[in-house]
Amino acid sequence: MGTSQNRAIQNYRTRLSERGLARFEVLGRDADRDLIRSLARRLAEDSPQASQLRVVVSQTISGSPPAKGGILAALRRSPLVETDIELVRSRDEGRHVEI
């Protein structure tokens, strides 16, 4: 390769590292090519969905149980959190049954 090509590659890799990304090679089945590319593309995003995907894939690969507090986190993400719904349960004694 010529020097201009080496400089172009080095500049490209520098720009990637400034964005927090790295280029690497992965070996896999040809049938999984699109899956791996879409997974890598999604993980490269800086979004909550990417973070959630990262956690799920890490847990699946490591085989560790999910962290505690998952239900609480899901309830806090609920759209009903910001509403002022007052849930009151009636405290009646029920009906009288003769036996």
N, C-alpha and C positions, 0 to 999 in steps of 0.2 A: 504494500500500500504506500501511496505517496504521503508526503508530509501534510499536505492540505487535507487529505482524508483522515489522517490521525488527529489533526487539530479539530476537525469537525466532530469526530467521535468524542474526543475529550471535552469539547464544549457542550455537546449534547448530554453527556454524563454529568457534567458539572451543573447544568440547568436542572437535571432530574434530581440530583442530590439537594439542591437548594429548595426544591419543592417537597423534600422528604421522601423521595422515591428512589428505588434502585432497580437496575435492570439485571435479571438473572435468568438462567436457563433451567427448564424443568423437563424431565423425561417422563413420558406417560404414554398411554395408549392413544392411537390415532383417533379412535372414536370419542375420546374425552377432550379433544382439542378445543372445541367450542365451549364446553363446560368450564374448563380451566381458564380460558381467556376471559369469559364473562365473570367468573369468580374473581380473577385478578383485577379486572376493570372495576368491579364493585368495591373490592377492598381498597383500591387506590383512592376512592372518594373519601372526603372528610365529612361524613354524614352520620346521623344516629343509626341509620339502617346498616351502614358499613360496620359500625361498632358492634351492633347486635349480631350481625353475621359472623364477625370475627370471634365473638364469645361462643356462639353456637358451634362453629367449626372447631375451635380449640377444645371445647368440652367433648365433642364427638370423637375427636382424635385421641385425646388424653384418656377418655373413659371415666373422668371424674364426675361425681354427682354435681348437679347444679348448686350454685351458691344459695345460702339462706337469704330470705327476704324477697324472693322473686314474686310472691303473691302481693306483698305490700307495694313493691315497685309497680306492678301491673295496676293495682287499684289507684295509685297516685297518678298514673297516666290516663285514667278514665276521664271521659268528657264530663262526667257528672261531678267532678271535684269542685268546679267553680260555681255550680248551681246551689241555690239555697233551698234544697229539698229537705223538709223536715219529716223524717220517718218516725211515726209514733205507732206503737203496737197497742191494740185494745187489750185491756186487762179484765175482761168479763170472766165470770166463774164458769160459764158453760150452762148447759141445761141440766135439770134435775131428772134423774132416771131412777125409777123404782125397780128394785130387784127382788 
